[in-house]
């Protein structure tokens, strides 16, 4: 009991140290929890929506870009007598700026597959749904948000055109989970969907319920026998699984960034617990001398750490819940920009996220506290009572720590070179490198302070000399604090160089890829990267400008498959434009003939990396004439999709997919015409249609803005990591104030003024900040190299430029120095103002 009272008394006498330790744990847990919540919310929202819409379907019949003929469904129902089949037409529309998924169904075929689209509790709903033009069903809550009642009429934007819809009734999902998944879904009769989406006589897919085992295989075999060329059967969850894999690398990168903040937090915890032991070394020594066992002291310190860990974890989980809402918005926006459109309504804090955050916080705290506890119990009482013994022991450990750090650097390098380790292996190697580098920090602190002594003495005199020697003499305190700041600043440098290099890469790529003066697309972004076709009449009017401009037609579609989709981009670019494409492999002059005749295709760098194919290989696509192999003639750089794309000439696309629709057009002025004149002529032909007409420069700026939005969440995580490091430095300096009170009081007693004492402390913090800044530069550059050439390559398949500017490095040095100086202001003022007589009194 006396032992525990002594421990609690120590905490009560220095509450700010405990508060800072709790804050450090809380920040680390908050970042991890918030990122996990954002990732899980976005992933869960899409997964539940996909599962709810798919219902009990086990398989789906999918077609090419133009879908499936209605006749196929009739044959399956009538000739094969398969009752577990339902036709579906899907698309997207905009309601007040919010993307909704439109699902057209046959109400009489739905009961075996979906319940929400076959339950009509209100009288007349089914009649209205099938007979009224534009009739749809909506979730009651979604209608209430827009103040819509049954039978209300409201506008919607579909494929860039304004249409009027009629609210025939409300969806009746069977449970709360399905209700959440249908928040952005409209259901209508299949004929209504075909009319609204311009798919007369076509289906998007046919959902099937097939039994397991041999009976199911027999049914699938019968269905395959009636499929037209270009159609195929895929598992019902194939699309959801493919999109989940598509975003996995993005989500893993965010998780790794959040764990980096926790690693910095662990340095802080270790720092705090070590100072707690050092500060109480006399008390611990006296307790040991009075008969308290090592186990009891060890238990006392671990229990204190557990209390700090639990308190910090609880605060961190709450803060993570609040921060997670904002991060969810950023994650969702990035997924919408890069992958597909998804709406996340709310971000629930899932039990798994809570458990993960709690375990990380408590376990990390205990793991960081164990070395301090062993330090307190391994030495005999006489040694514990002497501070010089602690510091001398720390100095003896420096060479061994440095040697082990060098060994870890080699291990980390080996993990990075092991390509089969994938993304996880890349991050593991990076973390091992960081840990190994931090073990070199104490040795570097001793070396740099010894080099600084002759430099600072002529300028700062004895105050500067005392500050430099103080940093080296208190290595047990300053070493860990410096290491924590090094890790945080280096993370900022590494991510900053990566983002800057990527930005430069994208700008150079856009310069080669976007060569036209004016670009035109539909305004509908409901399908994410895939836009609805332009009105054929509009395309014909715009083609009349060919005597004044070079007009290029393009189409971007996704061909579904059992293992996900393949994006195809077709374009009728002329040879001059083709020759300027950013080729990674292949000679455009030699490739052009085969490409223009439709005999070969190009693939993007991510596609080549993910599928391990290149020039000389081939890619198999499901065309309107059945599966066909296309030889690969070249690889081009592309940063628009990390899944990869297949690029073919428009001639090859039309011949193989029977789809003459166009979703994009570009115009290059001829005969000296100015781009603004050309834009005016294009707008005259548009005649008020819902399309986007944008210049080359505007499109580049818009693309770079999307890029900057993509990395906005990375910037937030960098700031949070620096905040954790700042708290660590503040905690270290607060602890130094308490532990060195008597030493500094002696300085005051022998003649140092409060200003000179303040100068000594500020000098120490400045030296710590400078050393941390200098040491963070090599680690930051190493992290950037790993992120660019290992992590991002394995995650996204992109080759990026590596570019370091002196401004970035100078900014990192300034940031490190500023963080240390700001953190040292309050502790240095407290020390300078403390009465020497009071500080010289022995602690009770």
N, C-alpha and C positions, 0 to 999 in steps of 0.2 A: 504493500500500500504506500509506504514512504517513497519507494522508487517511482511509482506512477504519479504521486503528488509532485515529486521533483520535476518530472517530465512536463506535467501540465503547467507548473509554475513557470518553467522556461518558456513555454509557448505563450502564456499570458503576458509575460514581461516584454515579449517582442512579437506582438500580433501581426505587424506589417509583413514580417518575413513569412509567416504562415499564410497570410492573405495572398502574397505574391506567388507562393508555391501553388496554392489552390487555383489562382488565376491562370498560371502556366498550364496546369493540367486541363482546366476548363477550356482554354483556347484550343489546345491540341484536340481534345475530344469534340469540341464544337465544329471544327473544320471537317474532321472525318465524318461526323454524324450528318452534317449539312450536305456534304458531297454525296454520301451514301443515300441520303433521303432523296436528293434531286435525281440521282441516277435511277434509283429504284422506282420513284414515282413516274418518271417518264417511261421506263421500261414496262412497269406494271400497267400503266394506262393503255399503252398500245397493245400489250398482250391480252388484257381483259377485253378490250374492244374487239380485237381480232377473233378471240374465242367466242365472244357473245354473238358477233355477226355470223360466224361460221356455224354456231349452234352444235347440233349433234352430227354434222357432216363429217365423214371420214376421209372423203376424197373430193377433188374438184376437177372438172373437165375445163381446161383453159385453151384458148386459141391464140392467134397472133395479134398484131396491132388492131385489126378490124373486128376481133371477137369471133363469135361462133354463129352459124346460121340457125334461125329458129327451127328449121326443119329437123335438126339433129335432136332437139328435145322431144319432138313428136315421135321420132323413131324409137327413142329410148323408152318412152312411156307406152307406146302402142305396140311396136313390134317386139321389144324385149320385155314388155310388161313389168318394168322396174318401177315400183311405186315410191321407193326411197330416192326420188330425184326431184330437184326444184330448180327452175331457171332463175337467174339473177342478172340484173343490169345495174352497174354501179358507176358512180361519178362523184364529182364534188361541186359544190356551189357555195356562194358567199351570202351570209345573212348579217347585215350590219357590220361587215368587216371580219366576221368570224367564219371559219371554214367548217362546213357541215358535209358529211358523207351522205349522198343520196343513194338509197337502195331500192331498186324496183323488183317486186316479187309477184308471184302468182299466189294469191291467198289460199287457193284450194290445194296447192302442193306443199304448203309450208308446215302443217302440223307435225309430220315426222321429223322435221329438221330444226325448226325454230318456233319457240312459243310466243315470243314478244310480237311477232308479225302475223300471228294467227289467232290472237285473242281480241275479240271485239265485244266489250261489255255494253257499250252504248248502242241503242237502236239506230239504225240508219247509217252507221259508220261504214260498213262494208259496201253498201250501195253507193254512198258518196265517193268512196275511194275508187270504185271501178267505173263510175259514170261521169263525175265532174272533172272538167279539165283542170290540170294543175293541182289535184287533190293530194294531200300528204298527211302523214301522221307524225307527231312530234311528242317528245317527252313532256309531261305536264309541267315540270319545273322549268324546262327550257322555254316553254311558251309563256309561263308566268314572268320570266326574266324580260321578255319582250312585250309584255302586256297584251298577249294574244289570247283570245277566247275561241271556242269552237265556232266554226263557220267564218272566222275572220279571213280576210284576204291581205296578203303582205308581199312586198317585192323581194326578189332574189336575183343575184347575178350568176348566170350559168354560161360558161364558156365565153365570157366577156359580154354576153347579151342580157338585157333586163327582162325578166319574166315575172309574172304574177302567180303566186301559189295560193291555194285554198286549204285552210286547216280543217280537214275532215273529222279529226278526232285525236285521241291521245294514245301513245304506246302504253301497253300494260305489261312491263317486265315482271318476271316472277319473283325477283329478289333484289336486295339493295345493291349488290355487286353489278348485276346486269343493268340496273337503273343508272349507275355511275358510268358504265361503259357506253350507254346510249345517249349521253348528254349532248353529243354533237352528231346525231344521226337523224335523218328523215327517211320515212318509209312511204312508198307509193306503189300503185299498180304498175306492172311491168310495161304496159303500153304507154303510161304517162312518162315513165323514165326514158323510154326509147324516144318519145317526142321531145322531151326537155333536153336530152343529151345528144340528139341528132343521130341516133343509132337505130333507125327504123329497120325492122327485120333481123336485128342482130342481138346477140346475148353476150354479156361479159364473161359469164361462166355458168356451169351447171353443177350444183352441189349434189353429192351422192352420199347415201348411207349404205355402206356395204358391210356385211357380216365378216367376222374374222374367220381364218382358216381356209380350207379348200373351197368351201362354198363361196366365200368372198372372192377368191382368185378366179373361180369360174365366172362369176358375175363380171369382174373386171375384164376378163378375156372377151366376153360377149360384147361389152361396151366398146372395147378397143376395135373390135371387128367392124363397127359402124362409124368410127370416127373418120372425119375427112382429113385430108393431108393438112398439116399445120396445127392440128389439135393434139392435145396430150392429156394424160391423167397425172395429177400430182397429189400428194397427201394434203389434207386440209390445213395442216399446220405448217406447210412448207414456207409460205410467204412470211408468216410471223417469225418463224425460226431464222429465215434468211435476213430479215430486217434486224432481228436481235443480234445476229452475228455481225451485221454491217456496222452497228453502233458500239459493238463490244470494245473495240480498240479505243474509241473516243472515251468511253466511260472508264476504261482501265487507266488511261492517262490521267483523268481527273482524280481517280482514287489514289494513284501514286503521288500526285501533288499534295493531296490531303495528308497522306501518311508522312510526307516530308515535314509537314508542320508538326505532326506528332513526334517525329524524331527530334526536332528542335526542342519541343516541349520536354522530351525525356532528358535532354542535356540540362534544361532548366531544373527539373526535379532532382537530377543527380547533383547539380550544383547546390541546390537548397539543402538537401539532406547531408551533403558533405560539409557544408558550412555549419549545419546544425551540430554535427559531431565535433568539428574543430572548435566551434564557439564554446562547447560544453566539455572540452577535453579535461579541464581541471575537475569539473564535477564528476565526469565519468571516471577519471583516475582516482578520485577520492572514494567514490562508490566501490570501485574495484578493490581499493586498499582496505575498505571496511568489510569486504566479504561478499559483495554482490557478484554473482557468477557471470561468466561471459554470455551464457544462454539468456539470462535475464536482461542484460543490456541489449543484446541482439533483438530480443523480442520487443523490448520497449521502443527501439528505433523503428522496427518494422511495423509495429502497431501505429506509431505516429504517421508513418508513410501511408499506411492503409487508410487512416482517417483523412489525410490530405487527399489521397486518391479518390475516396468515395465522395468527399465534399466537392472536389473539382469535377468529378464525373457527373454528378447531379446538376451542377451549374452548367457544365458543358453540354449535356443533353438538352437542357432547356434552351440554351443559346443556339445550339444546332437546329432545334426545331424552328426557331425564329429565322435564322439565317438560311435554312433550307428552302423556305418559300421563295426568296430572291434568287437563290442558285437554281431552283427548279425552273424559274422563268428564263434564266440565261441558258440552261441546258436545253430546254424545249426550243428556244429560238434558234440555237445552233443546229439542232436536229432538223428543224424545219428548213433552215438555209441549205444544209448539206445533204440530207437524206430523204425524208418524207415528211408530209404534214401530219402532225398529231396535236391534239388538244388535251392538255392536262388540267382537269378541273380539280384544284386542291392538291395538296401534297401530304398525304397521311404519313405519320411517323410509324413505320411498321415495326412489329416486335423484333424482327431480326436486326433491324438497324439499332434499336435500343440495346439489345444484348451485345452486339458487336462494339458499339461505342462504350458500353459499361466495361466490357472485358478489356478493351484496349486501354482505357483510362486507368483502371485499377492495376492490371498486370504490368503496364508500362511503368507506373509509379513504383510498384514493389521491385521491379527489375532494376530501376534506376537507384533505388534505396539500398539494395543488398550490398553493393560495394562499400558504401559508407558504413553500413552496419558491421561488415567484416573488418573495416578499418578500425572501428571503435573497439572491437573485441579481440583482435589478433595480437595487439601489442601489450606488454606488461604494464601495470599501473604506473610505474616510474616513467616509462616512455610516453604514456598518454599525457602525463602532467606537463611534459615539455613540448613547447611549440617547435623548437628547433629540431626535435626528433622527427616531428611530422613533416617538416619541410625538407629535411635531409633525406628522409625516406622517399619523399616524392621525387627529389632530384635523382636518387639512385634508380628509380623506376623509369626515368625518362629514356635512357638508351634502349631498355627492353621494350618499352611502348613504341618507340620509333621503329625498332626492328620488326615488331609484330605488325605495325602499320604498313611498312614496306611490303611485308609478306601478303597482307590483305590486298594491297594495290595490285600485286601480281595475280592473286586469286580473282579479283574483280575483272582484271583485263582478260583472263582466261575465260571467264563466264561470258564476257561480251563477244569474244571471238567464236564461242560455241553457238553457231547459228541455229541449231536445232532447238535451242532453249526457247526460241520464240520471244514474244513480248515479255512474258514473265521472267524469263532468263535475262533479258536485257535490263529490266528494272532491278533484278536481284544483283546483277553485276554492278549496276550504278550505285546501289545502296552499300555494297561491300566496298566500293571505291571511296565513297564518302566517309564511311567509318574508318577505313585505313588512313585516309588523309587526316582526319581529326586526331588520330593517335600521333601524328607527326607534329601537331600544333605546339605542345609543350616544349619540345626541343627547338622548334622555330622561334618560340617566344624568348627562350634563353639566348639564342644566337642573335636575334634582332636587337634585343635590349643591350647586349654587349656591344653591338655595332653602333647603337644610338648614343651610348655614353659619351664618347668623344665629340659627337655632333651637337648634342643639346647643351653640354657644359659651357662652351663659349657664349652661347646666346641666352641661356636661362640660368646659368650659374648653379649654385648649390641646390636650388629648388628643383631644377630640371634633373640634376644628378640623383637627387633623392627620389624623384618620381620614377625614373627609369629603374633604379635599384629596387624600389618598392614593388614594381611589377614582377621583377625576377625573384625577389625574396619571398613573395607570396604566391608562388607558382601553384600551390594546391588550390588557391582561390581563383587566380587570374587565368589559369590554363583552360579550365572547363568553360568559363564565361567567354573567353576568346574563341574557343572552338564552336560554341553555340552561335555566336555572331558570324563566324566564318561560314558555317553551313547555311545560315539564312541568307546572307549577302551573296554567296556563291550560287544559291538557287535562283536568286533574282538575276544574276549575270547570265547564268546558263539559259534560263527561259527567255530572257531579253534578247540574247544573241540569236537563239533559235527563231523567235518570232520575227525579229528584224531580218534575218536571212530568208525566212519564208516569205515575208512581205516583198522583199526585193526580187525573189524568185518569181512570185506571182505577177509582179509588175512587168518583168521581162517577158514572161510567158504570154501575158495579155497583149504585149506589143507585137509578138509574132502571130498570135492566134486571131486577134481582132484586126482585120485589115480593111474592112468596108467602112464607108462613111456614115451610113444610117442603118439601124437595125429595127425590125418590126416583129412583135410577137403579140399574142393575146394577153389581156391583163389578168387572166385567171391563173393564180398560183395554187389552186386547191390541190392539185396533184403533185406539189413539190417541184421536182425537176422536170416533170412531164406535164406539158400544157395541152389543152384541147386543140384540135385542128382549126385553122383559120377558115372563114367562110370561102368556099370555092369561087364565088362571084367576086369577092374582094381580091383574091389571088389573081384572077383573070384581069381585073382592072389594073392591078399593079404591074402585071407583066407587060402592059402596054408602054411602060416606061423604058423598055429595053433599048430603044434608040437613043436614049439620053443617059442611061446608067447601066452598069453591069449588075444584073439581078441574080441573086443566089437563093435557091430554095433549100430548106433543111427540115428534117423530122427527127425527133428523139422519142424512142419507144422502149418499153421493157418487155422482153420475151420471158414469160414465166417458165420455170423448169422445176424438176423434183428437188434440186439442191439450191433453189433460189432463182433469181432472174438475171438475165444478161441485157445490159443496156446497149442499144444500137443507135448510133448517130449517123444519119445519112445526109450527105450534102453534095450539091452539084458544083463544087468549086472549080474554077478554071485552072489550067496548068500553072499560071503565074502565081496564083494564090496558094496552090498546093505546094509549090516549091519553097514557100516561106514558112510552111508549117514547122513547128519545133521538133524535128526528128531526133530521137536518141539513137536509133539504129536504122540503117537503110539509106539508100541514095534516092532522093525524090525524083531525080531525072530518070533513073532506071525503073523506078516503081510506077511512075505515072501511067504508062500505057496499060499495064495489067489492072491497075486500080480503076482507071476510067472506063475500061471495058467490063468491069464487074468480075474480073477473074481472080482478084485478091483483095484483101482487106488490111486495114491497119488496126493495131490494138494500142491502148494507152499503157504507160509504164506500170500503173498499179495492176492492171489486168495481167500484164506479162509477169509481174512479180508473184501475184496470187496464184496464177495457174501454171507458172513455170513454163511459159511458151515464148517463142520469139520467131524471127524470120526463118522460114524453112518448115515451121510447124503449121498446124491448121487449127481452126476452131469450128465446132459443129453447132449449127443453129437449126431450130425447128422452123422451117419456112412453110409457105402455103403449098409447096410441093413435097412436103415431108422433110425429114432431117437431111441437111446438106453440109458438106465440109467446105470451108473457105480457107484457102492458103493465106498465111500471114506474110505480108511483104515488108512490114516495117513496124517500128515502135515509136510513138511520139510521146513527148512530155504532156501531161494533162493534170491539172490541179482542181478540176471541177468535181471529181468523184473519186473517192478512195476505193470504191468497189471495182473500178475499171470500166472502160467502154470499148466497144468494137465499132470502128469507123468504116463505112463503105460508101461508095458512090451512090447517088440517087438512082441512077440507072439500075444498079444491082439491087437496090432496095425495092424498087417498084416491080422489077421482074420476079423477085423471089417472094415478096410478101403481098403482092396485089393490092398495094395501098398507095394511092396517089395523093393522099392528103398532105398538107403542109402546116407546120406549126411555127415556122420562123422564116423570115426573109431578110436579106441584107442587100444594100444598094451602094455601089461605088460610082461616083460621078465620072462621066466621060467628057471629052472635048472641052476641058477647061472649066466645066461647070463648078460652081462653089457648093460645098456641102449644105449650106443654109438654103440655097435655091432648090437643091434636090429634096431637102426635107419639106419645104413648102409644097412641092409637087406631090410628094408622097401623101402629105396630109390632105391635099385636095382630093386624092383618090379614095382616101379612107372614109370620107363623108360621115363623120360622127360615129363610126363603129367603135366598140369597146376594145381598142387595141393600144399597145404601148409603142410609141415611135421615139427612139432615143438615138443620140449621136454617139460616135465612137468614144469621144472623151467622156461623155456622161455615163456610158456603159462601163468604162474602165473604173471611173470613180465609184459607181454603184457596186461593182465587184469588189473593190478594195474595202468599201464600207462593210460588206458582208464578211470579208476576211477579218476586219477589225472586230466585228461583233462576235465572230467565232472565238477569238482569243480574249474576249472581255472577261470571261470567267477565269481564265488563267491569270489575268492581272489581279483579280480579286484574291485568288489563292496566294499569289506572291505577297500582296499586302498583309494578309493574315499571318503568313509565315514570318514576315519581318516584325509584326506586332508581337508574336510569341518570343522572338529573339530579343526585342526591346525589353519585354518583361523580364527575360532572363538576365540581361545586363543590369537592370534596375535591382533585381533580387540579389545579384552578386555584390553590387556596390552597397546595398543596404546591409547585407551581412558583413561586409568588410568594415562598415562603420561601427557595428557592434563589437566585432572581434578585435579591432585595432584601437578601440577607444583609449585604452591605457597607454599604448605606444604613442599615439598622437598627443595625448595629454602630457606626456613627458616632453615632447617637442615644444608644446606651449609653455611648459614650465621652464625650459632652458632658454626661452627668448623668442620663439617664433610667434609672429602676430597671427590673428585669425585669418587675415588675407593671405599670408604665406602658407598656412595650413590648407586653406582653400585652394591655393595654387598647386600644392603638392597633390591633392586629391584630383583636381581637374587635369593635372599633368598625367597622372596615372590613367585616367579614363581616356585622355587623348591618345596616349601611347597604345592602350588596349584597342581603341577604335582604328588607329593607323595600322597596327600589326594585323588586326582582323581584316581590314580592307586589302592590305597587300597580299595576305595569304589567301583571300577569297578569289583573287584574280586567276591564279592557275587552276584552282578547283572549278571555278565558274566556266572557264574555257574548256576544261575537260568535260564538264557536264554538257556544255553546248555541243561538243563533238559527238558525245554519246547520244544525245537527244536527236541530233540531225542524222547521223550515219548508222545508228543502231535502232533506237526506239521508234522514230518516225518511219524509217524504212520498213521495219517489221510490222508496224501498226497500220500504215496507210500505203506503203509501196511507193512513196514519193522520194525523189532525189532533190535535195534543196541546196542552195548556195550557203557557204559559210562565210560570213562577213563580220569582222570585228572593227568597230570604230573607236578611236581614242576617247570620244565623248562618253560612250557607254562605260568604259573602264574608269574614267575620271568620276563619273556619276556614282559608280559603286563605291569608290574610295570616299567620296564626300558623304554618301549615305551611311557608311559604316562609322565614320568619324562623328557625324552628327548624332547618330543613334547613341553612341557611347557618351558623348558630351551631354546630351539632353538627359540621358538616364542618370548621369553623375551629378547634376545640379543640386537636386534635393539632398542626397546623402552628404555631399561636400559641405553644404550650408549647415546641415545638422552637426557635422563634426566640428566645423569652425566655431559654431556657437556654443558648443558644450563646455561647461566649466571644467578647467583642469582638475580642480580639487575634487569635484564630483566623480570625474572619470577615473581618478587615481585610487578611489576607494575600492577595496576588494569586494567582489560580488558575494552576497550572502549565500 
